[in-house]
Amino acid sequence: MSKEAPVGLTIMEKLMGLLMIAIGAITFYVTYTNLGSAGINPILFLAAGLTLVVLGFFLIIVKAE
């Protein structure tokens, strides 16, 4: 017998992935367009934005069990 994940869990996982992609893309875009006012080290914010985008894609691609 195979156990399947509840439908609500699967939907929320995909929605959280989309939300993480959106937040990561906005963070990356705003930091990239305002590099001068981002503070001492804007690379940290760029990396954080890209990390959120990658994790969001991972949440969308992965299959819940």
C-alpha positions in Angstrom: 0.0 0.0 0.0 1.3 3.4 -0.9 0.5 6.3 1.3 -0.2 9.6 -0.4 0.2 13.0 1.1 -3.0 14.9 2.0 -4.1 17.2 -0.8 -4.0 20.3 1.4 -0.3 19.6 2.3 0.6 19.3 -1.3 -1.1 22.5 -2.3 0.4 24.5 0.6 3.9 23.2 -0.3 3.5 24.5 -3.8 2.1 27.8 -2.6 4.9 28.2 -0.2 7.4 27.5 -3.0 5.7 30.2 -5.1 5.8 32.7 -2.2 9.5 32.0 -1.6 10.3 32.5 -5.3 8.4 35.8 -5.3 10.1 37.1 -2.1 13.6 35.9 -3.3 13.1 37.6 -6.7 11.9 40.8 -5.2 14.8 40.8 -2.7 17.3 40.1 -5.4 15.9 42.8 -7.8 15.7 45.5 -5.2 19.2 44.9 -3.9 20.6 44.7 -7.5 19.0 47.9 -8.6 20.1 49.8 -5.4 23.6 48.4 -4.9 24.9 51.7 -3.5 22.4 52.0 -0.8 22.3 48.4 0.2 24.9 48.8 2.9 28.4 47.5 3.4 28.0 44.1 1.7 25.1 43.8 -0.7 26.4 40.4 -1.8 24.8 38.9 1.3 21.3 40.1 0.2 21.9 39.0 -3.3 22.9 35.5 -2.1 19.9 35.4 0.2 17.5 36.3 -2.6 19.0 33.6 -4.9 18.8 31.1 -2.1 15.1 31.8 -1.6 14.5 31.4 -5.3 16.3 28.1 -5.5 14.5 26.7 -2.4 11.2 27.8 -3.9 11.9 25.9 -7.1 12.9 22.9 -5.0 9.6 23.1 -3.1 7.6 23.2 -6.4 9.5 20.4 -8.0 9.7 17.9 -5.1 6.9 15.4 -4.6 5.5 15.2 -1.1 5.2 11.8 0.4 
